[in-house]
Amino acid sequence: PIAFLAGTYVTGNVEFPPKDTLYFEPSAGNGLLTIAFQKQYTIVNEIDEIRLENLKTQGYLRVTNENAITPFVDYVKKFDGVITNPPFGSLIVPIKYDKFEFNTLDHLMALRALDTMKDTGRAAIIIGGHTSWDDKNRIQAGKNRIFFNYLYSHYNVDDVLNLDGHKLYSRQGTSFDVRLILISGRKKQIEGNAPLKTADDIVIDSFDELLTRIIALIPENYVSPRPPSEFEVRKQKYIAMMNEQAAEKQLKAENIDQNIEHPKGRERFSPVREIDRSQITTDPKTFQGRQSAYANETVDKIIGEGFDKSQDPIIVWYDELARKYVVISGHSRWQASQMLYDRGDKSLKMMPVKVFIGDKDDAIDYAVIESNRSGKSEGMVSDILAYKKAMNKGMNKLELLRYFKPESYLNLLKDLSLLNINGRFIEYLSSASEQSFPYLKRNAQWVGNLRRIYPQLTDSHEVEIFDYLYKNGSIGLKTTKETLYNLIDRKVMTIDFNPSKPLNLSNMPSVNVYSDPIREQVKEVEREIADLSRQRSQKEELVARAKNEGMFDAIDRISKQISDINIIILRKIEEKQRLDKMAGQVEREVSFDLFSTPEPPQSRNLDLLKAKAKARLRLLVLKRKV
């Protein structure tokens, strides 16, 4: 679906393009991304020999075998549409492009691909990861800011869509989080940079949402020379459906706005009036989600500046059983007034209040869910409890977003609400100790999601997972999401799983003994790449010298040598990636075997895994020699 939608954006949903139209896929693999292109208009490129042969059987206009990390000198500004999903990874040696050096493989290959797009062309590019922002809503400093600043200054970037890898991209064969970059033409002059984060910068986790975002960017003024295609008909129906849903949501939102002020056709609050403070009491455990009864910082500030009665009044609810007014919003203001009154400020004997109209449950809902979301943050525990209460009331996502913003925070609460409220994750997230535990919020969200997937996990298991992540040295800190999820899956999804027994997560000896021989081969390849890079630098110096001396024949010859070295470097990089993957697979096999049973496996099983690792290594060495 991603390939089809991205390709539809590139073609503009033009089913019958002019005969001189050309599309390009510079790292085509087996041709998956070109599904929306007509092959008689499409040129594909692939460096891998096996995939290259596959492409030659599919009827493309042309199939080439160029190194996509180097410039496509014959294809500069040649194509009406470009689509690519370059391999993810890092370059061992940074490569200069324009005035910048790039060390991320997919960033460099994306820019090389865009070189081949016409000034008025369109492009769809898939690169790895999600965009992150700093506290000023700028893209986080580093490689991503450089890359996107370059894109936005040189091209008309229609959108950058963060796609949930597990829910969407796994259809492509892996579950990496990715970004889909949609570009409509080249700017006439270089200007601008990457915009600040907006409300649209969310993680897309459904194909319906992806379709909606892409359809909005496809030109509506195209008139097909033939009757509308099946896709065009489906698209129009989908647009109509989405418009209806948007109208329903808008109407519902308006009703929510009205209900907040006038539930069931009546006012929620009385007019402001003054009540003797002796008639007012507090019950923070019932009407306050804060871990403390009030905010000391706010109290100190009010006492220092003086209590201003003209400010927002305290909200109270009348408890008929106690015959008292109970504070349900404004606990810190009330405490400050009490302290000032005790010090002699008798003007505060009568307090301005609004009385909440409703029963006790309504008052609790207002105090915990609504009121405390608009004021000073009352802490993680408060927000989690409020979220749980809102969910128990049956609030939908639109209603939840009124109180828990932005959507990313709502998603965080969704996962954290499944954790033990008195457990270590929530305890440390709610205190200054959070900084002492790297990736605490991320890991807490992972574990909350695991408890949703595997409801048989207990609070004791949650403690065990915390200890594994933070009391297991570098093994725990380096644990990836995929590794953790696979580990828990292996432990829980067994016939003899007993929720009352521990998971035994720490039952894992070092796997280095099995992967070290492969890691040594990785180091050898890295040394070869470094040596080749030095050779390339020397050749580049010779080219510069030849230009100064007018030796043009030498320039062509040495440039060809540099190109050959670049090809060898790329193949060495691919070899290193294969070795890294092999070492990781060996380590996972050992880990999974150890984690699959409560007791350590027999030594003969470990010997078998070790033999497998050595056999793989011998096979790789043999291939290299051949």
C-alpha positions as CSV (number, residue, x, y, z in Angstrom):
1,P,0.0,0.0,0.0
2,I,2.8,2.5,0.8
3,A,4.4,1.8,-2.6
4,F,1.1,2.3,-4.5
5,L,0.2,5.5,-2.6
6,A,3.6,7.0,-3.0
7,G,3.7,6.1,-6.7
8,T,0.2,7.6,-7.1
9,Y,1.5,10.9,-5.6
10,V,4.4,10.9,-8.1
11,T,2.2,10.3,-11.1
12,G,-0.5,12.7,-9.9
13,N,-2.9,9.8,-10.6
14,V,-2.3,10.3,-14.3
15,E,-3.4,6.9,-15.7
16,F,-2.4,7.6,-19.3
17,P,0.7,9.9,-19.3
18,P,2.1,11.5,-22.4
19,K,4.4,9.3,-24.4
20,D,7.6,11.3,-23.5
21,T,6.9,10.8,-19.7
22,L,9.8,9.1,-17.8
23,Y,9.9,7.7,-14.3
24,F,13.0,6.5,-12.4
25,E,13.7,4.2,-9.5
26,P,17.5,4.5,-8.7
27,S,17.7,1.7,-6.1
28,A,14.9,-0.5,-7.4
29,G,15.6,-3.8,-5.6
30,N,13.0,-6.1,-7.2
31,G,10.8,-3.3,-8.4
32,L,8.2,-3.1,-5.6
33,L,8.1,0.7,-5.4
34,T,7.2,1.0,-9.1
35,I,3.8,-0.7,-8.8
36,A,1.9,2.5,-9.7
37,F,4.1,3.3,-12.7
38,Q,3.6,2.0,-16.3
39,K,6.7,0.0,-17.0
40,Q,7.1,1.2,-20.6
41,Y,7.7,4.7,-19.1
42,T,10.0,3.6,-16.3
43,I,13.8,3.2,-16.0
44,V,15.1,1.3,-13.0
45,N,18.6,0.9,-11.6
46,E,20.0,-1.7,-9.2
47,I,23.6,-2.6,-8.2
48,D,22.8,-6.1,-6.9
49,E,23.4,-8.7,-9.7
50,I,20.6,-11.1,-8.7
51,R,18.0,-8.3,-8.3
52,L,19.2,-6.8,-11.6
53,E,18.4,-10.0,-13.4
54,N,14.9,-10.1,-11.9
55,L,14.3,-6.5,-13.1
56,K,15.3,-7.4,-16.6
57,T,12.4,-9.9,-16.9
58,Q,9.7,-7.3,-15.9
59,G,9.4,-5.2,-19.1
60,Y,10.9,-1.9,-18.0
61,L,11.9,0.7,-20.5
62,R,15.5,0.3,-19.4
63,V,17.4,-1.5,-16.6
64,T,20.8,-0.1,-15.5
65,N,23.5,-1.2,-13.2
66,E,24.9,2.0,-11.7
67,N,26.2,2.8,-8.2
68,A,23.4,5.0,-6.8
69,I,25.8,6.5,-4.3
70,T,27.6,8.3,-7.2
71,P,26.0,11.0,-9.5
72,F,23.8,9.8,-12.4
73,V,25.6,12.0,-14.9
74,D,23.5,10.9,-17.8
75,Y,20.2,11.5,-16.0
76,V,20.5,15.0,-14.6
77,K,17.0,16.6,-14.6
78,K,15.7,13.9,-16.9
79,F,12.7,12.4,-15.2
80,D,9.1,13.5,-14.6
81,G,8.8,11.3,-11.5
82,V,11.3,9.7,-9.1
83,I,10.6,7.2,-6.4
84,T,13.1,5.5,-4.1
85,N,13.6,3.7,-0.9
86,P,17.4,3.7,-0.5
87,P,19.1,1.3,2.0
88,F,19.3,2.6,5.5
89,G,22.7,2.9,7.2
90,S,25.7,5.0,7.7
91,L,28.7,5.7,5.5
92,I,32.0,4.7,6.9
93,V,33.5,7.8,5.3
94,P,31.5,11.0,4.8
95,I,30.9,12.0,1.2
96,K,30.6,15.6,0.1
97,Y,27.5,16.7,-1.7
98,D,27.2,20.3,-2.8
99,K,28.7,22.2,0.1
100,F,27.9,19.6,2.8
101,E,29.2,16.3,3.9
102,F,26.8,13.5,4.5
103,N,27.5,10.3,6.4
104,T,24.0,8.8,6.2
105,L,23.6,6.5,3.2
106,D,19.9,7.0,2.6
107,H,20.2,10.8,2.9
108,L,23.0,10.9,0.2
109,M,21.2,8.5,-2.1
110,A,18.0,10.5,-1.8
111,L,19.8,13.7,-2.9
112,R,21.4,11.8,-5.8
113,A,17.9,10.6,-6.8
114,L,16.6,14.1,-6.7
115,D,19.3,15.3,-9.1
116,T,17.6,13.3,-11.8
117,M,14.2,14.9,-11.3
118,K,13.0,17.6,-13.7
119,D,12.5,21.1,-12.2
120,T,8.7,20.5,-12.4
121,G,8.9,16.8,-11.5
122,R,7.5,15.0,-8.5
123,A,9.3,12.6,-6.1
124,A,8.5,10.2,-3.2
125,I,11.4,9.1,-1.0
126,I,11.3,6.7,1.9
127,I,14.1,7.1,4.5
128,G,14.7,5.6,7.9
129,G,13.6,6.9,11.3
130,H,11.2,9.5,12.6
131,T,11.8,13.2,12.8
132,S,12.4,14.5,16.3
133,W,12.3,18.2,17.5
134,D,14.0,20.2,20.2
135,D,12.3,22.4,22.8
136,K,11.9,25.2,20.3
137,N,10.0,22.9,17.8
138,R,13.0,22.8,15.4
139,I,14.2,19.6,13.9
140,Q,16.8,18.1,16.3
141,A,20.3,19.4,15.6
142,G,22.5,17.0,13.6
143,K,22.3,15.0,10.4
144,N,18.5,15.3,10.1
145,R,18.4,19.1,10.4
146,I,21.1,19.4,7.8
147,F,19.4,17.1,5.4
148,F,15.9,18.6,5.7
149,N,17.2,22.2,5.7
150,Y,18.8,21.3,2.4
151,L,15.6,19.7,1.0
152,Y,13.4,22.6,2.0
153,S,15.8,25.2,0.7
154,H,16.1,23.5,-2.8
155,Y,12.8,21.7,-3.3
156,N,9.1,22.2,-2.8
157,V,8.5,19.7,0.0
158,D,4.7,19.0,0.1
159,D,4.9,16.8,3.2
160,V,7.1,14.6,5.4
161,L,5.0,11.7,6.8
162,N,6.3,9.8,9.9
163,L,5.0,6.2,9.4
164,D,4.7,3.6,12.1
165,G,7.1,0.9,11.0
166,H,5.4,-1.9,12.9
167,K,1.9,-1.2,11.7
168,L,2.6,0.0,8.1
169,Y,6.1,-0.6,6.9
170,S,6.3,-4.3,7.9
171,R,4.4,-4.9,4.7
172,Q,7.7,-4.0,3.0
173,G,9.5,-6.8,4.8
174,T,10.7,-5.0,8.0
175,S,9.3,-3.0,10.9
176,F,11.6,0.0,10.9
177,D,10.0,3.4,11.5
178,V,10.3,5.4,8.3
179,R,9.5,8.8,6.8
180,L,7.8,9.3,3.4
181,I,9.0,12.6,1.8
182,L,6.8,14.0,-0.9
183,I,8.3,16.6,-3.2
184,S,6.7,18.7,-6.0
185,G,9.4,20.3,-8.1
186,R,12.6,22.2,-7.6
187,K,12.6,25.8,-6.3
188,K,13.6,28.6,-8.7
189,Q,15.9,30.0,-6.2
190,I,17.5,28.6,-3.1
191,E,15.7,29.9,0.0
192,G,14.1,28.8,3.3
193,N,14.7,25.9,5.6
194,A,12.8,23.2,7.4
195,P,9.7,24.5,9.1
196,L,8.9,24.3,12.8
197,K,6.9,21.4,14.2
198,T,3.1,21.6,13.6
199,A,0.0,19.7,14.7
200,D,0.3,17.6,11.5
201,D,3.7,16.2,12.6
202,I,2.2,13.0,14.1
203,V,3.0,9.3,13.6
204,I,0.7,7.8,11.0
205,D,-0.4,4.3,12.0
206,S,-3.2,3.5,9.6
207,F,-3.4,3.3,5.8
208,D,-6.7,5.3,5.9
209,E,-4.8,8.2,7.4
210,L,-2.0,7.8,5.0
211,L,-4.4,7.8,2.1
212,T,-6.1,10.9,3.3
213,R,-2.8,12.8,3.6
214,I,-1.6,11.8,0.2
215,I,-4.9,12.3,-1.6
216,A,-4.9,15.9,-0.4
217,L,-1.6,16.5,-2.3
218,I,-2.7,15.0,-5.7
219,P,-3.8,17.7,-8.2
220,E,-7.6,17.8,-8.6
221,N,-7.5,19.6,-12.0
222,Y,-6.4,16.6,-14.0
223,V,-8.9,15.4,-16.7
224,S,-8.3,11.9,-17.8
225,P,-8.5,11.3,-21.6
226,R,-10.4,8.2,-20.9
227,P,-13.2,7.3,-18.4
228,P,-12.1,7.4,-14.7
229,S,-10.1,4.4,-13.5
230,E,-11.3,2.2,-10.8
231,F,-8.8,3.9,-8.4
232,E,-10.2,7.3,-9.4
233,V,-13.7,6.2,-8.6
234,R,-12.6,4.7,-5.2
235,K,-10.7,7.9,-4.5
236,Q,-13.7,10.1,-5.1
237,K,-15.9,7.9,-2.9
238,Y,-13.2,8.0,-0.2
239,I,-13.0,11.8,-0.3
240,A,-16.7,12.0,0.0
241,M,-16.7,9.6,3.0
242,M,-13.9,11.5,4.7
243,N,-15.7,14.8,4.2
244,E,-18.8,13.4,5.8
245,Q,-16.7,12.1,8.7
246,A,-15.0,15.4,9.1
247,A,-18.4,17.2,9.2
248,E,-19.6,14.7,11.8
249,K,-16.5,15.3,14.0
250,Q,-16.9,19.0,13.7
251,L,-20.5,18.8,14.7
252,K,-19.6,16.6,17.6
253,A,-16.8,18.9,18.7
254,E,-19.3,21.8,18.7
255,N,-21.7,19.8,20.8
256,I,-18.8,19.0,23.2
257,D,-18.1,22.7,23.4
258,Q,-21.7,23.4,24.2
259,N,-21.9,20.6,26.7
260,I,-18.9,21.8,28.7
261,E,-20.8,25.0,29.4
262,H,-24.4,23.8,29.3
263,P,-24.7,20.0,30.1
264,K,-28.2,18.7,29.8
265,G,-29.4,22.2,29.0
266,R,-28.3,23.9,32.2
267,E,-25.5,26.0,33.5
268,R,-22.6,24.2,35.2
269,F,-21.7,27.0,37.6
270,S,-23.4,29.6,39.6
271,P,-22.5,33.3,39.2
272,V,-19.6,34.4,41.3
273,R,-20.6,35.1,45.0
274,E,-18.8,35.4,48.3
275,I,-19.0,32.7,51.0
276,D,-17.7,32.8,54.5
277,R,-14.5,30.7,54.6
278,S,-15.8,28.8,57.6
279,Q,-18.3,27.1,55.3
280,I,-15.6,25.9,52.9
281,T,-13.5,22.7,53.3
282,T,-11.1,20.6,51.2
283,D,-11.0,16.9,50.3
284,P,-7.9,16.7,48.0
285,K,-7.9,12.9,48.0
286,T,-11.3,12.9,46.3
287,F,-11.2,16.1,44.3
288,Q,-7.6,16.5,43.4
289,G,-5.4,14.3,41.2
290,R,-2.2,15.9,42.5
291,Q,0.2,13.8,44.5
292,S,0.3,16.7,47.0
293,A,-2.7,18.7,48.2
294,Y,-1.5,21.9,46.5
295,A,1.5,23.4,44.6
296,N,3.9,25.0,47.0
297,E,5.4,27.1,44.3
298,T,2.1,28.6,43.4
299,V,1.2,29.2,47.1
300,D,4.5,31.0,47.7
301,K,4.0,33.2,44.7
302,I,0.5,34.2,45.8
303,I,1.6,34.9,49.3
304,G,4.5,37.1,48.0
305,E,2.3,39.1,45.6
306,G,-0.9,39.1,47.7
307,F,-4.2,37.5,47.1
308,D,-6.2,39.2,44.3
309,K,-9.9,38.6,44.6
310,S,-10.5,39.9,41.1
311,Q,-8.8,36.9,39.6
312,D,-10.6,33.7,38.8
313,P,-12.7,32.6,41.7
314,I,-12.2,29.2,43.4
315,I,-14.6,26.5,42.3
316,V,-16.5,24.7,45.0
317,W,-19.2,22.0,45.2
318,Y,-21.8,21.8,47.9
319,D,-21.8,18.6,49.8
320,E,-25.3,18.2,51.3
321,L,-24.3,15.4,53.7
322,A,-21.4,17.5,55.2
323,R,-23.3,20.7,54.7
324,K,-20.0,22.3,53.5
325,Y,-18.7,23.7,50.3
326,V,-15.8,21.6,49.0
327,V,-13.0,23.0,46.9
328,I,-12.8,21.2,43.6
329,S,-10.6,23.6,41.7
330,G,-8.1,26.2,43.0
331,H,-6.6,24.2,45.9
332,S,-3.3,26.3,45.8
333,R,-5.2,29.6,45.8
334,W,-7.3,28.4,48.7
335,Q,-4.3,27.3,50.7
336,A,-2.5,30.7,50.0
337,S,-5.7,32.5,51.2
338,Q,-5.8,30.4,54.3
339,M,-2.2,31.2,55.2
340,L,-2.7,34.9,54.6
341,Y,-5.9,34.9,56.6
342,D,-4.1,33.2,59.5
343,R,-1.5,35.9,59.4
344,G,-4.1,38.6,59.9
345,D,-5.6,39.4,56.4
346,K,-9.2,39.6,57.5
347,S,-10.3,40.7,54.0
348,L,-10.2,37.0,53.1
349,K,-12.9,36.0,55.5
350,M,-15.3,36.1,52.6
351,M,-14.1,34.2,49.6
352,P,-15.2,34.7,46.0
353,V,-16.4,31.4,44.6
354,K,-18.3,29.7,41.8
355,V,-20.5,26.8,42.9
356,F,-20.4,23.7,40.6
357,I,-23.9,22.5,39.8
358,G,-24.1,18.7,39.7
359,D,-23.8,15.5,41.8
360,K,-20.7,14.3,43.5
361,D,-19.6,12.1,40.5
362,D,-19.9,15.1,38.2
363,A,-17.9,17.2,40.6
364,I,-15.1,14.6,40.8
365,D,-15.0,14.3,37.0
366,Y,-14.7,18.0,36.6
367,A,-12.0,18.3,39.3
368,V,-9.9,15.3,38.1
369,I,-10.3,15.4,34.4
370,E,-11.2,18.9,33.3
371,S,-10.1,21.5,35.8
372,N,-6.7,20.0,36.6
373,R,-5.7,19.8,32.9
374,S,-5.9,23.5,32.3
375,G,-3.8,24.7,35.2
376,K,-0.2,23.9,36.3
377,S,0.8,20.3,35.6
378,E,0.1,18.1,38.6
379,G,2.4,15.3,37.7
380,M,2.5,12.1,35.8
381,V,0.4,10.1,38.3
382,S,-2.3,12.8,38.2
383,D,-2.4,12.7,34.4
384,I,-2.5,8.8,34.4
385,L,-5.3,8.7,36.9
386,A,-7.2,11.4,35.0
387,Y,-6.7,9.5,31.7
388,K,-8.0,6.3,33.3
389,K,-11.1,8.0,34.7
390,A,-11.8,9.6,31.3
391,M,-11.5,6.2,29.6
392,N,-13.8,4.7,32.1
393,K,-16.4,7.4,31.2
394,G,-16.1,6.2,27.6
395,M,-14.5,9.3,26.1
396,N,-13.4,9.0,22.5
397,K,-10.1,10.2,21.1
398,L,-11.5,13.6,20.1
399,E,-12.8,14.2,23.6
400,L,-9.6,13.0,25.2
401,L,-7.5,15.4,23.1
402,R,-9.4,18.3,24.7
403,Y,-7.7,17.5,28.0
404,F,-4.5,15.6,27.1
405,K,-2.4,17.5,24.5
406,P,-0.5,17.0,22.2
407,E,-1.5,13.7,20.7
408,S,1.9,12.2,21.4
409,Y,1.3,12.8,25.1
410,L,-2.1,11.1,24.9
411,N,-0.4,8.1,23.3
412,L,2.2,8.1,26.1
413,L,-0.6,8.1,28.7
414,K,-2.3,5.3,26.9
415,D,0.7,3.0,27.4
416,L,1.7,4.3,30.9
417,S,-1.9,3.7,32.2
418,L,-1.3,0.0,31.8
419,L,1.7,0.1,34.2
420,N,1.5,-0.4,38.0
421,I,0.7,3.1,39.3
422,N,2.9,2.3,42.3
423,G,5.7,0.6,40.3
424,R,9.2,1.7,39.6
425,F,8.6,3.1,36.1
426,I,5.9,5.5,37.3
427,E,7.7,6.3,40.6
428,Y,10.9,7.5,38.8
429,L,9.0,9.2,36.0
430,S,7.2,11.2,38.6
431,S,10.3,12.3,40.4
432,A,13.6,14.1,39.9
433,S,15.2,10.7,39.7
434,E,14.1,10.3,36.0
435,Q,17.4,11.7,34.8
436,S,19.2,8.8,36.5
437,F,17.6,6.3,34.2
438,P,18.4,6.6,30.5
439,Y,15.5,6.3,28.1
440,L,13.1,5.9,31.1
441,K,10.0,7.3,29.3
442,R,10.6,5.3,26.2
443,N,11.2,2.1,28.1
444,A,8.2,2.7,30.3
445,Q,6.1,3.1,27.1
446,W,7.5,-0.1,25.7
447,V,6.6,-2.0,28.9
448,G,3.1,-0.5,29.1
449,N,2.5,-1.7,25.5
450,L,3.9,-5.1,26.4
451,R,1.3,-5.3,29.2
452,R,-1.4,-4.5,26.7
453,I,-0.2,-7.2,24.3
454,Y,0.4,-9.8,27.1
455,P,-2.2,-9.1,29.8
456,Q,-0.8,-12.2,31.7
457,L,2.2,-10.1,32.7
458,T,2.0,-9.1,36.4
459,D,3.3,-6.2,38.5
460,S,6.1,-8.5,39.6
461,H,7.0,-9.1,36.0
462,E,7.1,-5.4,35.5
463,V,9.6,-5.0,38.3
464,E,11.7,-7.8,36.8
465,I,11.7,-6.1,33.4
466,F,12.8,-2.8,35.0
467,D,15.6,-4.5,36.8
468,Y,16.7,-6.2,33.6
469,L,16.8,-2.9,31.8
470,Y,18.6,-0.9,34.5
471,K,20.4,-3.4,36.7
472,N,21.9,-5.6,34.0
473,G,24.8,-3.4,32.9
474,S,25.2,-2.5,29.2
475,I,23.0,-5.5,28.1
476,G,19.9,-3.8,29.4
477,L,20.8,-0.3,28.3
478,K,21.5,-1.5,24.8
479,T,18.3,-3.5,24.5
480,T,16.3,-2.5,21.4
481,K,12.5,-2.5,21.2
482,E,12.5,-5.5,18.9
483,T,14.9,-7.5,21.2
484,L,12.8,-6.8,24.3
485,Y,9.5,-7.6,22.6
486,N,10.9,-10.9,21.2
487,L,12.4,-11.7,24.6
488,I,9.1,-11.3,26.4
489,D,7.2,-13.1,23.7
490,R,9.5,-16.1,24.0
491,K,9.0,-16.1,27.8
492,V,5.2,-15.6,27.9
493,M,4.0,-17.5,24.8
494,T,4.8,-21.0,26.1
495,I,2.5,-23.8,27.1
496,D,3.9,-24.0,30.6
497,F,4.0,-20.2,31.3
498,N,3.0,-19.6,34.9
499,P,2.1,-15.9,35.7
500,S,3.0,-16.5,39.4
501,K,6.6,-17.4,38.5
502,P,9.4,-14.9,37.5
503,L,10.4,-14.5,33.9
504,N,14.1,-15.2,34.6
505,L,15.2,-12.5,32.2
506,S,18.7,-12.3,33.5
507,N,19.4,-16.0,32.8
508,M,21.7,-15.2,29.9
509,P,25.5,-15.8,29.7
510,S,27.5,-13.6,27.3
511,V,27.0,-14.3,23.6
512,N,30.2,-12.6,22.6
513,V,32.1,-15.9,22.4
514,Y,29.8,-16.8,19.4
515,S,29.8,-13.5,17.6
516,D,33.4,-12.3,18.2
517,P,34.9,-14.1,15.2
518,I,32.4,-12.4,12.9
519,R,33.0,-9.0,14.6
520,E,36.7,-9.5,13.9
521,Q,35.8,-9.9,10.2
522,V,33.8,-6.6,10.5
523,K,36.9,-4.8,11.8
524,E,38.9,-6.2,8.9
525,V,36.4,-4.9,6.4
526,E,36.4,-1.5,8.1
527,R,40.2,-1.4,7.8
528,E,39.9,-2.1,4.1
529,I,37.3,0.6,3.7
530,A,39.6,3.1,5.5
531,D,42.5,2.1,3.3
532,L,40.4,2.5,0.1
533,S,39.2,5.9,1.4
534,R,42.8,7.0,1.8
535,Q,43.5,5.9,-1.8
536,R,40.5,7.9,-3.0
537,S,41.7,11.0,-1.2
538,Q,45.1,10.7,-2.8
539,K,43.5,10.3,-6.2
540,E,41.3,13.4,-5.6
541,E,44.5,15.4,-4.8
542,L,46.0,14.2,-8.1
543,V,42.9,15.4,-9.9
544,A,43.2,18.8,-8.3
545,R,46.8,19.0,-9.3
546,A,46.1,17.8,-12.8
547,K,43.4,20.6,-13.2
548,N,46.0,23.2,-12.1
549,E,48.5,21.9,-14.6
550,G,46.0,21.4,-17.5
551,M,46.6,17.6,-17.7
552,F,43.0,16.8,-18.9
553,D,43.8,13.3,-20.1
554,A,45.1,12.4,-16.6
555,I,41.9,13.9,-15.1
556,D,39.7,11.5,-17.0
557,R,41.9,8.5,-16.2
558,I,42.1,9.3,-12.5
559,S,38.4,10.1,-12.2
560,K,37.6,6.7,-13.6
561,Q,39.9,5.2,-10.9
562,I,38.0,7.2,-8.2
563,S,34.7,5.9,-9.5
564,D,36.0,2.3,-9.4
565,I,37.2,2.9,-5.8
566,N,33.8,4.2,-4.9
567,I,32.1,1.1,-6.2
568,I,34.5,-1.1,-4.2
569,I,33.8,1.0,-1.1
570,L,30.1,0.5,-1.5
571,R,30.5,-3.2,-1.9
572,K,32.6,-3.3,1.2
573,I,30.0,-1.4,3.1
574,E,27.4,-3.9,2.0
575,E,29.7,-6.7,3.1
576,K,30.1,-5.0,6.5
577,Q,26.3,-4.7,6.8
578,R,25.9,-8.5,6.0
579,L,28.5,-9.3,8.6
580,D,26.8,-7.1,11.2
581,K,23.5,-8.8,10.4
582,M,25.1,-12.2,10.7
583,A,26.6,-11.4,14.1
584,G,23.3,-10.0,15.3
585,Q,21.5,-13.1,14.1
586,V,23.9,-15.4,15.9
587,E,23.6,-13.3,19.1
588,R,19.8,-13.4,18.9
589,E,19.8,-17.2,18.3
590,V,21.9,-17.7,21.4
591,S,19.8,-15.3,23.4
592,F,16.5,-16.7,22.3
593,D,17.6,-20.3,23.0
594,L,18.7,-19.2,26.5
595,F,15.4,-17.3,27.1
596,S,13.1,-19.9,25.8
597,T,13.3,-22.2,28.8
598,P,13.4,-21.5,32.6
599,E,16.7,-23.3,33.0
600,P,20.0,-22.7,31.0
601,P,20.2,-24.9,27.9
602,Q,22.5,-27.9,27.8
603,S,26.0,-27.2,26.8
604,R,25.6,-29.3,23.6
605,N,23.0,-26.8,22.4
606,L,25.4,-23.9,22.9
607,D,28.1,-25.9,21.1
608,L,25.7,-26.4,18.2
609,L,25.0,-22.6,18.0
610,K,28.8,-21.9,18.2
611,A,29.3,-24.4,15.3
612,K,26.7,-22.6,13.3
613,A,28.4,-19.3,13.8
614,K,31.8,-20.7,12.7
615,A,30.2,-22.4,9.7
616,R,28.7,-19.1,8.6
617,L,32.1,-17.4,9.0
618,R,33.9,-20.0,7.0
619,L,31.3,-19.8,4.2
620,L,31.7,-16.0,4.1
621,V,35.5,-16.2,4.0
622,L,35.2,-18.7,1.2
623,K,32.9,-16.4,-0.8
624,R,35.3,-13.5,-0.3
625,K,38.2,-15.5,-1.7
626,V,36.1,-16.6,-4.7
